[in-house]
Amino acid sequence: MIYELRVYTCVPGRVQQILDLWEKEGRAMLEPYMQMVGQWVGETGKSNQIYTLWAFRDMNHRQEARAALMQHEGFAEYLARCRACYVEQEAVFLSPTALSPMQ
């Protein structure tokens, strides 16, 4: 199992707008392809960031899921609306250690 931590830095004042967009439109498109482990906003540090953790069997699974998602009707338009709210997006890939309760 691998995990992808995505950090979205939003245009100031747009965090709730993007969360609403994800809930109303994004969730239904994403769930058939990708498993969200969790999503958070920071209580300290930058106030305009959203942290989302995704789980995949391996990198091939991630690539296949992303490719299928890009073919989903309406996803490209949805993604363009989301990206208009982002200043920056970072992806970090994580592999669990033997001590991790999440494998």
C-alpha positions in Angstrom: 0.0 0.0 0.0 1.2 3.5 -0.7 -0.3 6.8 0.4 -0.4 10.1 -1.4 -0.6 13.2 0.8 -1.8 16.1 -1.2 -1.4 19.6 0.2 -3.5 22.2 -1.5 -2.6 25.9 -0.8 -5.7 27.9 -1.7 -6.2 31.5 -2.7 -6.9 33.2 0.7 -10.6 33.1 1.5 -11.3 30.1 -0.9 -10.8 27.1 1.4 -14.6 26.7 2.2 -15.5 27.3 -1.5 -13.2 24.4 -2.5 -14.4 22.1 0.3 -18.0 22.8 -0.8 -17.1 22.1 -4.4 -15.4 18.8 -3.5 -18.4 17.8 -1.4 -21.1 18.7 -3.9 -19.3 17.6 -7.1 -16.0 16.0 -6.6 -16.8 13.2 -4.1 -19.2 11.4 -6.5 -16.6 11.6 -9.3 -13.6 10.6 -7.2 -15.0 7.7 -5.1 -15.3 5.1 -7.9 -11.6 5.5 -8.6 -9.7 6.6 -5.5 -9.9 5.9 -1.8 -9.7 8.9 0.4 -8.3 8.1 3.8 -8.9 11.5 5.3 -9.0 15.2 4.7 -8.0 18.0 7.1 -7.5 21.7 7.3 -4.7 23.0 9.5 -5.4 24.5 12.9 -1.9 26.0 13.0 0.5 27.2 10.3 -0.9 28.4 7.0 -4.7 28.9 7.3 -5.4 28.4 3.6 -4.3 24.8 3.2 -6.2 21.6 2.8 -4.5 18.2 3.4 -5.9 15.1 1.7 -4.6 11.6 2.1 -5.3 9.0 -0.6 -4.5 5.2 -0.5 -3.5 3.1 -3.5 -2.3 -0.5 -3.8 0.8 0.7 -5.6 2.0 3.3 -8.1 0.5 1.4 -11.0 -2.9 1.4 -9.3 -2.6 5.2 -8.8 -1.7 5.8 -12.4 -4.6 3.6 -13.6 -7.1 5.3 -11.2 -6.0 8.8 -12.3 -6.2 7.9 -16.0 -9.7 6.5 -15.6 -10.7 9.6 -13.5 -9.5 11.9 -16.3 -12.0 10.1 -18.7 -14.9 10.6 -16.3 -17.5 12.8 -17.8 -17.3 16.4 -16.4 -14.1 15.8 -14.4 -11.9 18.0 -16.6 -14.2 20.9 -16.1 -14.5 20.3 -12.4 -10.7 20.1 -12.1 -10.4 23.4 -13.9 -12.7 25.1 -11.4 -10.7 23.6 -8.5 -7.4 24.6 -9.9 -8.6 28.2 -10.2 -8.8 28.2 -6.3 -5.3 26.9 -5.8 -2.1 28.8 -5.4 0.0 25.6 -5.1 -0.4 21.9 -5.0 2.1 19.4 -3.5 2.0 15.6 -3.6 4.1 13.5 -1.2 4.2 9.7 -1.6 4.4 7.7 1.6 5.2 4.1 2.3 4.3 2.6 5.7 7.0 1.3 8.0 6.7 -1.9 10.0 5.7 0.3 13.0 2.8 2.0 11.2 -0.7 0.9 12.2 -1.8 1.8 8.7 -0.4 -0.7 6.2 
